[in-house]
């Protein structure tokens, strides 16, 4: 159900009412969908191992002091990873690199990668050393409430000193992923996060028993994972002939072209660091505010966020990853109409999946928490509070996915400043609503504030793309949204009716819990697909682009 859109529509009949006449099947849409399915498949594996990892966390740590300490210690470098690696660096590097792959010589490409790798490595080394040295001050700033608990504060600082070097490794991993993605090699980068999850699962069972502090043991697992992820990518870069040989300067005949390309990457990187990672900044704000709440609040938000990230990662992030190189290539050759049509097509797919996924997460919040986390130290109270946070996060899922689709529309044109404006507004709204709602709804208010900020971010990105004439929506949107919302409503009603009382889920055996949840997922998925069909949607409506459709 959560990942139903991409797979289910391939089974639809080509008969029935048409929204366009005649539909035009494009090779680009098929290529993007095929690549997205590949990335989604690998992401599913990553998310599954991630859920197993979090189940292990819940069983061993629950929502304890050391759980809060590790989640904060991991949140900070993970936040920086989203900024400097997956966020800013990808947004600034991929468009420039795609342009060089399209228009540059082989020598220019190789020298560009060599110097960029050398300079990026130097910056990352300085950031890592600074983070290790300033760890106590970083914790005081980003989790000031921990200062009242010496044990929690000390554990967080110690763990942070091991997780900070992860930034160095994973940023270079992001560079490798950007190179491979630009060359239409999506599987390996999408598979790489699995190694982090496997490393942390190993740390839970192999390292924690040998460390006096569970938070530090898991932090060591994070560091090991970063090294493994980096080493895993290198053979594939070598196979593509794109393994960098780091240097700080290019003194050859390509020096001018290299300098220009690197200058553009770093010039674009600063605003992209904010614009592409606004969701993570909002989560950090939540962590700061939650640090003043009762012990467990940080953990409840973490577990809820992990389940919300599943559909976001499986399709939203996967679609954005594939979309950026495609849009960058279209922009490089001046294909403005194709650029707009690709954005329109991707946005429809994003909403097709995210809207029913959000409804499913809200309706099945308690069953999901029970099935995945209600073991060992994870109590009934933890289930209830985490489920409430999940409902709050689900409100903004369509916004989070839309941002992943719309932001590449700016980054592909090497415009990283405009998303900053949306990010500023979003951050202000998240902070304002968080400060107000936290007093009335505690940690749930923080989740709702993040959702509101995500929806605002997506709305602004959409509006400005239209205002600037970059994106021209294809006809048929009113009918499309009506079909999706109607089908989602039918699916939600069936799930709500079929969902048992919470006490039944809490008292059921593990096997019974899993079978009950799987039954609901299958039923919900089938109802959604059947309802979409009855409301007139067909597979070619989602695969084709046409400007001759009538709304």
Secondary structure, DSSP 8 states (H G I E B T S, - for coil): -TTHHHHHGGGS-S-S--SSSS-EE-HHHHHHHHHHHHHHHHHHHHHHHHHHHHHHHHHHTTT-HHHHHHHHHHHHHHHHIIIIIIIHHHHHHHHHHHHHHHHS-HHHHHHHHHHHHHHHHHHHHHHHHHHHHTHHHHHHHH-GGGGG-HHHHHHHHHHHHHHTTHHHHHHHHHHHHHHHHHTT--HHHHHHHHHHHHHHHHIIIIIGGG-S-HHHHHHHHHHHHHHHHHHHHHHHHHHTT------S---STTHHHHHHHHHHHHHHHHHHHHHTTHHHHHHHHHHHHHTTS-TTHHHHHHHHHHHHHHHIIIIIIHHHHHHHHHHHHHHHTT-HHHHHHHHHHHHHHHHHHHHHHHHHHHHTHHHHHHHHH-STT--HHHHHHHHHHHHHHHTTHHHHHHHHHHHHHHHTTT--SHHHHHHHHHHHHHHHHHHHHHHHHTHHHHHHHHHHHHHHHHHHHHHHHHHTTS----S-HHHHHHHHHHHHHHHHHHHHHH---HHHHHHS-HHHHHHHHHHHHHHHHHHHHHHHHHTT--HHHHHEE-SS---
